[in-house]
Amino acid sequence: MPWETEDEEIARLEAERHTYSVTFANTAESDTVTRAHLQEEMDRRTARIQELQGHQRLGFLTRWSLRAATLVPAWGAVVLGPWWLKAGLGLLAAFLVLYSLG
């Protein structure tokens, strides 16, 4: 699905995995080909879910380092002269703060 968040993709994959699991449980044990295919599909979705859950957000020290680094362009935006430099440094400071929050 286009433009899914990680949480939405995880929810979709879990629903698909559950559907395959129900089908797997209702498939005769003698139908080994179908059961193997269903097991492979469940395994693929499980692997993708684990990959998505493994993505780490910024760590505590990284977030606070970015926030501290925001002080330099913020200070420059106040002290330095030309308006375009103030605007650029202000935007840089805002970007660093927003990035450290996410």
Phi, psi and omega in degrees: 000134181286142175060039174276143170282166179299320180295320178294320179295319178298316180298317179296315180295322178295321178295317178297317180298320178296318178299315178296323180295317178295316178297319179300316181294330182267003179267137181298143180295338179285342179271074187291329181293311180296317180297321179294319178297315180297319178297320179296318179295319177296319180296320179297316180292321177298317179297319180292321178298315179296323177297314180294322179290339181280347179294125183261140173285174178298141180286169183302310182293324179295315179300314182287331175294318177296320179295321178293321179294340178294335182296327182295305178293330177295318177297316179298324179294331180277319189274319188286156193283294192296146182298323183292328177288320177299316181296314180297315179292325176296318177295321178297316179297318179296319178299315181297320179294313181295320179295323181287339179281329185278000000 
